[in-house]
Amino acid sequence: MSHARRAARILSVALLFTALVPHAARAAEDVEKAKTLFNAGAKAYTNGRYLVAIDSFREAYAAAPRPAMIFSLAQAYRRQYAVDGDLEKLKQAIANYRLYLDQVKEGERRADAVAALGELEVLAAARLPRDGTITSTTSSAASDAPKTKLTITSPTPGARISLDGGKPIEPPLSEAVTPGKHRYKISAEGYIDEEREINIAPGDQRAIESDLRERPALLDIRGPAGATVAIDGKLVGTTPLPAQELEPGARFLAVSRNGFRPYSREIVAQRGERDTLELNLTRTPQRYVSYVFLGAGALTLLSGLGAGGKALGAEGRALELKKAGLTESTLREYNSALAERSASTIAAGIALGVGAAIGLTGFVLYAFDAPSLPLPPARKEKKPEPKEKGSTLDMAYTPVVGPGFAGAAFIGRF
């Protein structure tokens, strides 16, 4: 193969790769948008806002077409027909169930679709004209949707969403908006508010999903200064400490200070609440023993110093007698002073040595009386439970599937 031909092939591959990368990126964006819209539709469905669910499911299908979307859309149409009796909703429910059965030949939610379709076709036979046609508008999901639209949802329990200072509502918020800047706010009790400004271009159909962060619990720890504090096995510092931010839930607190028994307890941090913990530390037996040794050592050293002073006094008397001239009468007193000096010197040396040893022992006991921090107990990690559960009134017909994601306790796969 010539060098020119080889170079041409390499260039062709490079150009193909360059063309595919943006396409893959757009496809990924479409899937993320579909996830958000499906979650919004599922939450609206759960809250009985079926018209909003219909719009969200249709827009999700337009972003990433999946049979599961068709089934969810049929469900929403069926529920809305039960609310307002609009025959167009009945026709769309039937058409989308049929479309779903045409695409899903076995498994999935086919049995549920067959059962629901059977019920609706009986109603249609009684209410719709015999020559009336039933077609689905799913394939053109966004054909009659507003040109510029904003959908905001949140899986946070108790969330409320407001747009441009309007009245907060339960998610999802799905509204036609004017192009330009808009400000939305998501809030929930016990969670940190999220407030952002976004700029929407003409014709943009923006979908936003945000899970609020829990407000941390605050813990004030009060106790003797110099105590080492660890939470869940992680060192946070020594007292005095500022208020500690804790993630809500069970937390293991351990405190250690030189000379005190280690302190530990499990606390339950409540979201957004502030508690105060008073540390009542008790001294260790070793600390009391060290005090005894230090006291005994000090007394022994004092007695040794006293013996040393006595030895110096005896030596002073002996020197005075010798300087004055020893006589037969003073010689006995001189020898007695020398003997007292020698005995006192020996006693002082012994007392000082023993006192130093006792004092050193007390110091070691005092200095190395630092119990280790207790370790947190082993816990089995629990899988997080879904924040919300779908309706249990009609489990066979609730939209529990989505395009490769979980939303509002609706779990599905591609």
Solvent accessible surface area in square Angstrom, and as a share of the most:
residue,aa,sasa,rsa
1,M,127,0.56
2,S,63,0.40
3,H,151,0.68
4,A,79,0.62
5,R,151,0.55
6,R,118,0.43
7,A,58,0.45
8,A,54,0.42
9,R,144,0.53
10,I,113,0.57
11,L,108,0.54
12,S,67,0.43
13,V,101,0.58
14,A,48,0.37
15,L,111,0.55
16,L,110,0.55
17,F,134,0.56
18,T,87,0.51
19,A,65,0.50
20,L,94,0.47
21,V,73,0.42
22,P,60,0.38
23,H,106,0.47
24,A,61,0.47
25,A,52,0.40
26,R,134,0.49
27,A,46,0.35
28,A,58,0.45
29,E,114,0.51
30,D,60,0.31
31,V,32,0.19
32,E,98,0.44
33,K,65,0.28
34,A,0,0.00
35,K,51,0.22
36,T,17,0.10
37,L,3,0.01
38,F,0,0.00
39,N,12,0.06
40,A,0,0.00
41,G,0,0.00
42,A,0,0.00
43,K,7,0.03
44,A,0,0.00
45,Y,6,0.02
46,T,51,0.30
47,N,64,0.33
48,G,37,0.36
49,R,67,0.24
50,Y,28,0.11
51,L,94,0.47
52,V,31,0.18
53,A,0,0.00
54,I,8,0.04
55,D,59,0.31
56,S,1,0.01
57,F,0,0.00
58,R,20,0.07
59,E,9,0.04
60,A,0,0.00
61,Y,25,0.10
62,A,53,0.41
63,A,19,0.15
64,A,5,0.04
65,P,76,0.48
66,R,63,0.23
67,P,48,0.30
68,A,13,0.10
69,M,0,0.00
70,I,0,0.00
71,F,0,0.00
72,S,0,0.00
73,L,2,0.01
74,A,0,0.00
75,Q,0,0.00
76,A,0,0.00
77,Y,11,0.04
78,R,33,0.12
79,R,46,0.17
80,Q,14,0.06
81,Y,21,0.08
82,A,83,0.65
83,V,99,0.57
84,D,71,0.37
85,G,29,0.28
86,D,54,0.28
87,L,59,0.29
88,E,81,0.36
89,K,34,0.14
90,L,0,0.00
91,K,51,0.22
92,Q,10,0.04
93,A,0,0.00
94,I,0,0.00
95,A,6,0.05
96,N,0,0.00
97,Y,0,0.00
98,R,106,0.39
99,L,50,0.25
100,Y,3,0.01
101,L,23,0.12
102,D,89,0.46
103,Q,79,0.35
104,V,15,0.08
105,K,137,0.58
106,E,141,0.63
107,G,51,0.49
108,E,135,0.61
109,R,26,0.10
110,R,75,0.27
111,A,81,0.62
112,D,30,0.15
113,A,0,0.00
114,V,77,0.44
115,A,47,0.36
116,A,0,0.00
117,L,18,0.09
118,G,35,0.33
119,E,93,0.42
120,L,6,0.03
121,E,66,0.30
122,V,107,0.61
123,L,75,0.37
124,A,10,0.08
125,A,83,0.64
126,A,88,0.68
127,R,121,0.44
128,L,24,0.12
129,P,89,0.56
130,R,248,0.90
131,D,125,0.65
132,G,42,0.40
133,T,105,0.61
134,I,39,0.20
135,T,96,0.56
136,S,34,0.22
137,T,52,0.30
138,T,1,0.00
139,S,101,0.65
140,S,52,0.33
141,A,4,0.03
142,A,36,0.28
143,S,84,0.54
144,D,104,0.54
145,A,23,0.18
146,P,52,0.33
147,K,168,0.71
148,T,12,0.07
149,K,9,0.04
150,L,0,0.00
151,T,2,0.01
152,I,0,0.00
153,T,1,0.01
154,S,0,0.00
155,P,33,0.21
156,T,1,0.01
157,P,52,0.33
158,G,53,0.51
159,A,2,0.01
160,R,96,0.35
161,I,0,0.00
162,S,13,0.09
163,L,19,0.10
164,D,82,0.42
165,G,78,0.75
166,G,36,0.35
167,K,174,0.74
168,P,74,0.46
169,I,60,0.30
170,E,74,0.33
171,P,7,0.04
172,P,0,0.00
173,L,3,0.02
174,S,24,0.16
175,E,76,0.34
176,A,66,0.51
177,V,20,0.11
178,T,95,0.55
179,P,66,0.41
180,G,26,0.25
181,K,143,0.60
182,H,18,0.08
183,R,108,0.39
184,Y,4,0.02
185,K,74,0.31
186,I,0,0.00
187,S,32,0.21
188,A,11,0.08
189,E,164,0.73
190,G,15,0.15
191,Y,14,0.05
192,I,54,0.27
193,D,58,0.30
194,E,28,0.13
195,E,88,0.39
196,R,140,0.51
197,E,96,0.43
198,I,23,0.12
199,N,96,0.49
200,I,2,0.01
201,A,58,0.45
202,P,107,0.67
203,G,45,0.43
204,D,43,0.22
205,Q,37,0.16
206,R,75,0.27
207,A,21,0.16
208,I,30,0.15
209,E,64,0.29
210,S,15,0.10
211,D,77,0.40
212,L,10,0.05
213,R,165,0.60
214,E,65,0.29
215,R,99,0.36
216,P,36,0.22
217,A,4,0.03
218,L,52,0.26
219,L,9,0.05
220,D,23,0.12
221,I,8,0.04
222,R,136,0.50
223,G,38,0.37
224,P,42,0.27
225,A,66,0.51
226,G,43,0.41
227,A,0,0.00
228,T,37,0.22
229,V,0,0.00
230,A,6,0.04
231,I,14,0.07
232,D,47,0.24
233,G,47,0.46
234,K,150,0.64
235,L,119,0.59
236,V,55,0.31
237,G,22,0.21
238,T,71,0.41
239,T,6,0.04
240,P,119,0.75
241,L,34,0.17
242,P,100,0.63
243,A,32,0.25
244,Q,27,0.12
245,E,122,0.55
246,L,13,0.06
247,E,125,0.56
248,P,35,0.22
249,G,29,0.28
250,A,39,0.30
251,R,43,0.16
252,F,18,0.08
253,L,0,0.00
254,A,1,0.01
255,V,0,0.00
256,S,10,0.07
257,R,71,0.26
258,N,59,0.30
259,G,0,0.00
260,F,17,0.07
261,R,123,0.45
262,P,62,0.39
263,Y,48,0.18
264,S,49,0.32
265,R,109,0.40
266,E,87,0.39
267,I,20,0.10
268,V,94,0.54
269,A,9,0.07
270,Q,86,0.38
271,R,95,0.35
272,G,43,0.42
273,E,93,0.42
274,R,147,0.54
275,D,72,0.37
276,T,68,0.40
277,L,15,0.07
278,E,97,0.43
279,L,11,0.06
280,N,120,0.61
281,L,25,0.13
282,T,80,0.46
283,R,92,0.34
284,T,12,0.07
285,P,79,0.49
286,Q,64,0.28
287,R,8,0.03
288,Y,122,0.46
289,V,67,0.39
290,S,0,0.00
291,Y,91,0.35
292,V,103,0.59
293,F,72,0.30
294,L,64,0.32
295,G,34,0.33
296,A,39,0.30
297,G,0,0.00
298,A,49,0.38
299,L,125,0.62
300,T,31,0.18
301,L,61,0.31
302,L,109,0.54
303,S,64,0.41
304,G,0,0.00
305,L,111,0.55
306,G,45,0.44
307,A,18,0.14
308,G,21,0.20
309,G,40,0.39
310,K,119,0.50
311,A,7,0.05
312,L,127,0.63
313,G,36,0.34
314,A,0,0.00
315,E,60,0.27
316,G,29,0.28
317,R,108,0.40
318,A,2,0.02
319,L,107,0.53
320,E,121,0.54
321,L,31,0.15
322,K,120,0.51
323,K,186,0.79
324,A,90,0.69
325,G,35,0.34
326,L,73,0.36
327,T,75,0.44
328,E,165,0.74
329,S,94,0.61
330,T,36,0.21
331,L,83,0.41
332,R,201,0.73
333,E,95,0.43
334,Y,32,0.12
335,N,77,0.39
336,S,66,0.43
337,A,4,0.03
338,L,48,0.24
339,A,65,0.50
340,E,52,0.23
341,R,77,0.28
342,S,53,0.34
343,A,62,0.48
344,S,8,0.05
345,T,76,0.44
346,I,112,0.57
347,A,46,0.36
348,A,8,0.06
349,G,45,0.43
350,I,108,0.55
351,A,16,0.12
352,L,65,0.33
353,G,42,0.41
354,V,70,0.40
355,G,0,0.00
356,A,56,0.43
357,A,59,0.45
358,I,44,0.22
359,G,16,0.15
360,L,114,0.57
361,T,56,0.33
362,G,0,0.00
363,F,117,0.49
364,V,67,0.39
365,L,45,0.22
366,Y,86,0.33
367,A,35,0.27
368,F,151,0.63
369,D,8,0.04
370,A,71,0.55
371,P,34,0.21
372,S,95,0.61
373,L,50,0.25
374,P,37,0.23
375,L,151,0.75
376,P,45,0.28
377,P,70,0.44
378,A,112,0.87
379,R,104,0.38
380,K,190,0.81
381,E,162,0.73
382,K,184,0.78
383,K,182,0.77
384,P,128,0.80
385,E,146,0.66
386,P,82,0.51
387,K,98,0.42
388,E,48,0.22
389,K,156,0.66
390,G,21,0.20
391,S,32,0.21
392,T,107,0.62
393,L,171,0.85
394,D,30,0.15
395,M,111,0.50
396,A,45,0.35
397,Y,32,0.12
398,T,2,0.01
399,P,0,0.00
400,V,41,0.23
401,V,21,0.12
402,G,0,0.00
403,P,0,0.00
404,G,33,0.31
405,F,22,0.09
406,A,65,0.51
407,G,4,0.03
408,A,17,0.13
409,A,32,0.25
410,F,2,0.01
411,I,122,0.62
412,G,10,0.10
413,R,209,0.76
414,F,132,0.55
